[in-house]
Amino acid sequence: MIDMTLVTLILLALSHYSCGQTTLKPIFYEFANFYHFKSGAVSITFDDGSSSQFSVGLKFLDQYHYKGTFFVTTSDEDDVHWVMMNTMVKNGHEIGSHTVNHPKLKEISLDSIKHELEQSKAIIEQNIKDYQCTSLAYPFGRSNEAVRKIASELYQASRSGDYGLNFADGSYYFNLKTFVCGTHTKMKTANQYVNTAILENKWLIETYHGFDGEAYSPVTSDFFQRHLQYIKSKEDYLWIATFKDVVKYLKERQSAKIELIDSSYNFYSFNIKDCLPDSIYNFPLTLKIKIPKQWDNVKVTQNNIDAGCQIQFDVFENKYVVFDVVPDKGIVSINAGKVNTDSVSCTCCKFVVFPNPFRQSLTLLSNPKGEGFIQIYNAKGSCVMTGHFEGEIQKIDTSNWEPGVYILVMKLQGVKNPIIQKILKQ
């Protein structure tokens, strides 16, 4: 007979899913390449700080509820512009550096390069309350290794004048490519760049200098508005965001790691770490995690605050929870408010252990495929094995086990009561 005290001990241990060093069930997760799993990203940027950028560019961005990045040459800005830029930042737009005096950086000394990049950042931060300037656009779009090295010590990323789109991995953050929209740019070409960003899963950075005859190579108000209308028509596939927010997202995604704390019958918890300065890198990442089909009323929290979530299914009817989470901002928990056992067939209880008695190995069979936790105890009540079962068959190496009686406890997901079976090693 099985000692009932031992059975009680086993059930108590099972209720806490712990014995010795418990192996956590791994979880499948995926960070979105772009925020909210958009296919591509677009950032709309402006160079030099000409007045038409604010009177025309800003007006249309606000009309379409888009946020832009304005790279300003600080020596050209006056008190009126600084007041306006404070308001812009509060409304979600970005002010970036375009140096102090707009020099050709490749043609000046290293000390002068450092002064231009360092002072422009300082001036912006002095004139915009509680603001960190993290982005730079090179004057004339040109740089070299020396310029880029200094830029990397002061900023988080910088934009060049080289034409093209950028990979989602941000291959080189201090020479990011752009598409400059100017007087001779055709609407078809501008729209095609948007399409390519979607089709190739890339980041498009558009650059403008002015509107309606003002500043270098200006475009018309009509051109800009019609192009924004085209971008609007592709919103289902595009993430439209400031230069700095896309940089934040890409760098966080590249660096983010999940540290699993618990993965039990109806509950996952973990931390997300990114090893980046939290004062800058605080943009939410979009995360997708596979969950059991039986989980209903799922709730996601971070630091005990509701994070919101969506439930999705793939073509194979696998179930996922999708949500946004900020790295280094507390423990993330996924809790099933209910585990639906109504649809679970009793055939899930067909669980076979053989051979019994066993010698060098033990095989577990589930028909149909099952998923759950395994714990095996010796006659003294000590846990000798704990793990996760998933699929139809699993083999356990028992060559180092002592001969004698063992108790196997199997808790299948979707099955209310644990399976308890006496097994014997000869």
N, C-alpha and C positions, 0 to 999 in steps of 0.2 A: 504493500500500500504506500501511497505517497503521503508523506508527513504534511498534514493540513497547515501546520505552522509555516512550513516552507512555502506552500502555495500562497498563503497570506502575505508572506514576505515578498514573494515574486510579484504579486499583484500590486503591492504598495510601491515596489521599485518601478513597475511599469507605469503607474500613474504619474510618476515624476520623470519618467524617461531617463533615469540615471542609474548607472552602476559602474564603478571604476571610472574609466575615462571614456565617456560616451562619444561615439563618432557621429557628428552632425550630418544629417541628410543634405547633400549638395543641392543648390537651387540653380535653375537656369535663369540667366538674366542677360539683358542687352541694353546698352545705352544708345539712344538715338544719335545718329550722325549729326543731325541738326535738330534744334528744338522742336518738340511735338512731332517728331518723325517726319518732318517736311523733307521733300526730295532735294531741295536746294535752298540757298540763302542769297539775299540781295541786301547790300548796304549802299545807301545813297549819300555821297560825300561831296563837299564843296571846298575849294581851295581859295585862299587869299583874303576872304572876308569882305568881298565887294558888297555894296549896299543892296544890289538887286537880289543877292542870295537871300537876304532877309525879307525884302519886300515882295519878292515873287516866289523863290524857292521854298522858304519857310511857310508862306501862306498856303501853297498847294500841298505841302507835306501835312500840315495840320488839317487841311480839308479832307485828306484821305486817311487821317489818323496814323500816319507813318512818322517814325523818328529818324532824323538825319544826323550826320556828323559834319561839323563845320571846322575845318582846319584854318586857323587864323594866323596872320602875321601880326605879332603883338605890337610892333612899332606903329602900325596903322590904325590901331583901335583907340577910340576916345571914350569918355565917361558915358555917353549916351549908349554906345554899343555894349559896354560892360553891364550896364543896368539891364539891357535887353537880353544879354547872354545869361545873366543870372536867372531870369524868368524862363528862358529856353531850357536850361538845365533842370529847373524844377519841373518842367513839363516833359522831361524824358529825352530831350535832345542831347547830343554830345558836342563839347568844344574840345578840339584837338590842336596840337601845335603844328605850325608851319614855319617855325623859327621866328627870330626877332626881326631880321631885316631882309629875308628872302634871298640869301646869297647862293651862289653855285658852290655847294659844300665841297665838291671834289677839288676846287681850286683855291681853298683857303687853308690856313695852318690848322694843326690839330687843336691848339688852344682856342682858336676862333670857332672851330666846329663845336667844341665843348661849350663855349660861351653861348653860341646861338641855340643849342639844344637845351642846355641847362636853364638859361635865363627865360626862354619862352615858356617853358613849363612852370617856372617859379612865378612869372608874371600872371599867367592864367590862374594859378592857384591862389595868388594874392587877391585877385579881382573877382573871383567867383567863390562865394562862401561855401565852406565845407565840401570842397571839390578836389578830386584827384585827377590830374591830366595824365592819361596813360597811353595816348595814341599820338603818332607823328606822321606827317606827310612830307616827304623830301621836296624842297623847292625845285621846280623844273623836273621833278620825278627822278632825279639822278642821285646816286650814292656810290660808294666803293666800300671795300672791307673795313677800312679805317672808320668811315662814317657810321657804318652799321654796327661796329663794335661799340662805339660811344653811345649810339642810340639804344643798344640793348642794355646798357647800364642805367639808363634813365627811364625808358618806356617799356611797355609790354608788347608792342608791335608797331610796325611802321609800313606805310604804303609807298610803293615806287610809282614810276610812270610807265613801267613795262605793261604792254597790252596782254590780256589773257584773264583766265579764271583761276581760282585757287582750290586746291584739293581740300576735302573735309579734315584732313590731318594737319592742315596749316604747315605744309612742308618747310617753309622758311618764313618765320613771322616778321623778319626785318627786311623783307624785300617782296612784300605782297603785291600781286599784279592788279591791274585795274582796266576799266574800259572808259576812256575819256570821251564824253559826249560834247561835241563842239559844233561850230557853225555849219560844217559840211557833213555832219553825221546824218545818215538816212534813218528814218523811222524803222524800216525793215531790218536794218543792221542792229539797232538798239534792241528791238524786240527779239531778234534771233539770239542775242547774247542771253536774254532771260530764258528762252527755251533751252539753250544749251546747258545752263546752270541746272535746270530741272532734269534734263535727260541724262546728264553726266554726274549728277549728285555733287555739284561744286558750288563754291561761293563766288558770286559776282559782286565786285566793288565798282560802282559807277562814280565818275568824277565830273563835276560841273564847275565852271569858273564864273559865269554870269548869264544874264538874261536880257533879251530885247536891246541889243546893241551896246550894253555896258560890259566892261572888263574883257579879258582875253577870250577869244573864240566863243562868244555867247551863243546860246540857243534861244529860240523864241519861247514865250510863255505857252503858246499853243502846243509846241513840240513836247515840252515837259509835261503838260497836263495830259495829253493823249498817251504819252508813254506810261505815266502813272496809272492811267485807266487800264492799259494793257497788263501792267503788273497786278493791278487789282483783280483782273479776270483770272489770274493764275494763283490766287491766294491759297487755294486748297493744296497747292504743291510747294509754295514758297514761304520761307520765313523772312520777313522784312524787318531788319533790326539795325541798330547802330554798329559802327565798326568795332567799338570796344566790347559790346555785348556778344558779338560773334566770336571775337578773340577769347573772351572769358569762357564761353561755352566750349569752344574747341580745346582749349588748354585743360579745362577741368575734365572733359571727357577723356582726353588722352591720359591724364594722371590718375583718374578715379579708380579706387579699389574698394571692393566690398569685403568687410570683415564680419563674417557670420557669427551671430551670438546664439541663436536658437532656430531650429527648424523642426517643429513637431507636427502632431496630427492636424492641428487647425491654426497654427501660429508660426510666423517667421519674424525674426528680428535681426537687425544688422546695423553696422555703422558704415558710412561712406567717407573715405578719406581721400584727399587729393594732393596733400603735401605742397600746397600753394598758399600764399599769404591771404588769410581770410578777409583782411581789410579791403582787398581788391577783388578777389575771386569769390563772389557771393551770388552768382547767377544760378538759377535752378537747372538741373539736368533732367531730361526726360528718360525715364527708366521703365523697362518692360520686364516683368517677372512671370514665369510660368507657375500656375497654381493648380491644385487638383480640381478636377471637374466638379467634384461634390461640394466645393466651397461656395456658399451663398452668403449674401449680405456682407460682402467683404468691405473692410474699412482699413484705410492706410493713415497712419499718423507719423509725424516726426517731432521728437521732443514733446510727445503727448498732445500735439496740435494736429487737428484734422488736415491732411494733405490733399484730400480729394482724390478720386481715381476713376478710371474707365475700365470696363471689362471688355476684352476682345477675344475673338476666336480665329484660328487660322484654318486653312483648307482641310486640315486633318482633324479639326474640331478640338485641338488643344486649347486650353483656357489660359488667358493672361490677364494680369492687372497692370495698367499703365498709369503712371503718375509722375509728378515733378517733385524733385527733392534737391536740397542744397547741401553740398558736401560740408562735412565738419560742423553741422548744425544740430547734432543730437541723434539719438537712436531712432531708426525707422522700424515701425512695426506693421505687419500685415496680419489682420485678424479675421478669421471666418466667423461671422456672427452665427452661422448655422452650417453644419455639415450635413448635406442632404443624403440620407440613406434610403430614401423611398425608391430610388431607381436602381439600387444595388441588388442584383440577383443573388439568391442564396447559393448559387454555384460558386460565388467567391469564397465560400467556406470550404470548398474542396481543396484542401491543402495537405500534401503528402510529404512525409519525411522517410527517406530510405537510404541505405538499408537500415534496419533496426532489428537486431543489434548492428552496430557499425564498428569499423576499425580505423582505417587511415583517413577516411573522408565521409562527409555526410552531404546528401543532396536534398534540396528543398524544391518542391514542385507546386505551382499554383495554376488552377484551371477554373476560369480563364485567367489572363494576366492579372497579377495582384501587385499592390504596393503597400509597404508598411515597415514596421520596426521589428527586429529580431533581438531577443535576449536569451542567452542560455546560461543556466546556473548548475553548479555541481551540487552534490548531496548536502554539502555544508551551507548552502545558501549563497555562495560566492559567485559573482558574475564572471564567467570565463570568456564570454563573447557577446558583443553588442554591435549592431550594424543596421543597414537599411536593405530591404528587399524590394526589387522592382523588376517585373517581368514575369516569365514563366518558370525559369529554372535558375538555381543558384547552388554552387558547390562550396562547401566549407572544409578547409584543411583541419583535420582533427588528429594529426599524427603525433602531436606533442601532449595530447590530453591523457590524463590518467584513466585507467579502466574504472568503470563504475556507472552509477545511475546519474542521469542528468535530466533537467527539466527545461524544455524549450517553450518559450512564450512568444507568440506571434500576434502582433496587433495590426490587422489589415485595415487600410483606410476604407471607410464606408461600411465596415462591419462593427456592430456595437460591442460585442464581447470578444475578448482576446482568446486565441486558441492556445491551449496549454496541453503539452504532450510529454509523456515520460519516454525517454530514449536511453539506450544502454550501450556503453562501449565495452567491447570484450578485449 
